[in-house]
Amino acid sequence: MCTPDLAVITASLEGLEETIILKLIDRAQFLINSSVYAPGQSGMEESEGESLFDLRLRYTEEMDALFGRYCVPEERPFNVDLPDPRRKVTLPPTCLNINDFNKVSLTAEIRKRYIELVPRICGLGDDGQYGSSVEHDIHALQAISRRIHYGALYVAEAKYQSAPQHYRNLIERRDTEALTALLTRKEVEEQILERISHKVAYLQAEADRAVRKIIDPEEVLTFYRDHVIPLTKKGEVLYLLHRS
């Protein structure tokens, strides 16, 4: 049986922390520009009912789908009815045991929580930089989604294989509360939050505050504590409940 390496999984999750932080810092260089999230204000006549953010996300995902992005387990799209890949995608063994990765999709809630985060890291107002704002939005959103789904899938499988009978009993009873408790490692979560706070400060330490917007480490820590970690565990439970 293929066994996931928890040390490799942990290292990958740590690496995604820097990606997320840097993407959020990039987005914070522009004001909130709240109109980009408002339906009917995209400036594109053929898509009057969609926001600029949603349009940029949809067009980005349509292109990504053609190149095979969503063949990768942790890459879950925010849109449906995307085109099939035009290139052959060959993936290494994943060790995952689930027949439909979208059963673990948390994209709707990730999108909601990200939109709520934007006013907490960006300055108030409108600078007219709408295209750049949504470009960085999509980069940040996809990085956050990748981290959550990667953790949900691979950590759950690794933990299952470490105590299969224990997990199997809870899965058979559909005991989501007990599964969540079994998956939770408070000391690991505290280490993650401490590391996040340090990285946000470190990655901005040499920034020129005269020209760069600095984001508060506490905001990213709070986002991880209240949303990234809980959503990852929610995804882990979903994975276990749908495990083949």
N, C-alpha and C positions, 0 to 999 in steps of 0.2 A: 504493500500500500504506500502511496505517495504521502509523505509527512511534511507539512509546512515547517519551516525553520523559524521559530518565534524570534530569535535574535535578529535574523534578516528582516523579518516583518517590522520589528521595533525600530531598526535602523532606517528602514524606508519611511516609516511614519515620522521619525525625527527629521529626516531630510525634507519632507513635505512641509514641516513647520516653517522653515526658512522661505520656501516658495510662497506660502500663504502670506506670511508677514510682508515680504517684499511686494507682492501684488497689492496688498492693502495700502502700503506706503505709496505706491504708484497712484492708486485711486485717490488718496487723500490730497494729492497735489492740485486737485480741482475742487471747486465748491460743490455743494450737494447737487445743484442743478435738478431740482425735484421734478421739473417738467419732463425729464427723460423717462420717468416712470409712469407718466400720466397717459392713459389711452386717448388716442385722437390727437396727440401733439407730436407725432413723429416727423411731420413735414413731408411725408410720402403719401401722395394722393391715393394710390392704389391700396393702402393699408391704413385707412382712417381710424379703424377701431383698435389698433394696436399701439402700444407705446414704443418709443425708439429703443428702449432697453429690450423689450420682447422681440422686436424685429431683428435687432442685432444678434440676439441669442439664437433665434430661429435660423437665420441665414448662416451663422457660424456653424450651427449643428448640422445643417444640411450639407455643407462642405465637408465637415469632419466625418460625417457618415459615409460619404463617397470614398474617403480615404481609409475607412475601416476602423475609426476610433472606437466605435461602440461594440466592436468585437472583443475588446478588452474588458474583463469582468468588472473592474472598479470604475470604468467610464460609463456612467449611466446618464442618458440624455434627459433634458428637461422637456423636450418636445416629443410628440408621437408622429407616426406616419412619415418617418425620415426615409430617404432613399437607401437602397441596398448598396453595400460596398462595390466599387468598381475594380478594386485591386484584391488580389489574393492575400489573405492575412493568415500567417502561420504563427501560432502562439506556443510557447513552451508549456509543459504540464503545469497546471495550476494547483493541483491537489484538492480543488474544491469539489463538493458533491451536491450540486443543485442543477436542476434542468432549465431554469429560467432566472437569469440574474436580475431581471426587472421585478421579481418578487421581493427583492431587497432594496428597491428604489425608494429613496427618501428625498428626491429632488424637489418636490413641492414645498416641503417644510424648509429645506435648505435655502431655496429661493426667498421664501418669506423672511427667514431670519437674517439673511444677508441684506435685504432691502432695509430692514430695521437697523442694521449696523451702520449703514452709510452715514446717516446724520451724526453718529457718534464719533466718526473719525474724520469727517470732512467739515470744512468751514461753512458757515451759513451763507446763503445767497446764490446768485446765478452769475457765472462768468462767461456764459455763452459757449463754453467748450463741450458741447454735447457729444460730438463724435468721439472725442478722446475719453470722456467720462464713461460712456457705455463700453468702449473698447476695453478699458481697464476693469470695468465691472465684470465683463464676461471672463476675463483672465482670472480674476480673483474668485468668482463664483465656481468656475470649473476646478480650480485648485482645491477649494474647500470641499467640493463634492467628491473629488477623487480621494482626498484624505479620509473622509467619512466612510465612503463605500469600501475603500481598501481595508480599513480597519475592521469594518463590519464583517466582511467576507473572510479575510485571512486569519484574523485573530480568533474569530468564532471557530473556524475549522481546527486551528492549532489547539485551542482549549478543549474542544470536543475530543480530539484524539488523545489528549493527556488523561482524560477520565471518561471514556465512552459510555460505560454503564451508568454512571451517575447522571450524565447529561441525557442519556436515552430514557431513563426513568422519568425525568422532568418533562422531556419532550412529549412522551406518550400521554402524560397528564395535562399537557398544554399549560403548564404552570409558569406563566411568563414572569411572575414576581420572583419566584425562586430561581429561575434562570438568570434574571437580571442580577440578583444577589450573588449568585455563583460566579458570574462573569466579572463582577466588580472587584477591582483591586485599588482600594483607596490610596494606598501608599504610592502606587504607580501614577494615579491621577494627580496627586500632589506634586510629584516630581515633574510631570508634564507641565503643570501650571507654573511652577517655579522656573522651569527652563524657558517657557514662552515669554514670561516677563523679562527675563535676562536677555533673550535674543532680540526682543523689540527694542530695548534700550541700546544694546550693543550695535545693532544694525543702523542706528540713527546717531550714534555717538559723535561722529565726525561731520554730520550734516551742518550746512550753513543755514542757521535759522532765519537769516534775513531773506532767503529765497526758497527755503524748503519748509513745508508744513510737517510738523512733528506729531506723530500719533502717540497717544497716551498708552503705555504698556498695559495699564489696568483695563483699558477697553478691550484689548485683544485677549487678555487673560479671562475677562468676564465672558467674552464670546465663546472661548474654548470651554470654560467651566459650565456655562448655562446651555450651550447648544452643541458644540462639536463633540464633546465627550458623551453627553446623553444621547445624541442622535446616533453616534457610533454604536453604543450599547443597544439601542433600539434596533438598529440594523443587524447586530449580532443575534439578537433574539429571533428576528424574522428569518435570518439564515438558518438557524437551528430548527425552527418550526417547519421550514420547507426543505430541509436537508434530505437528499434522496436516500 
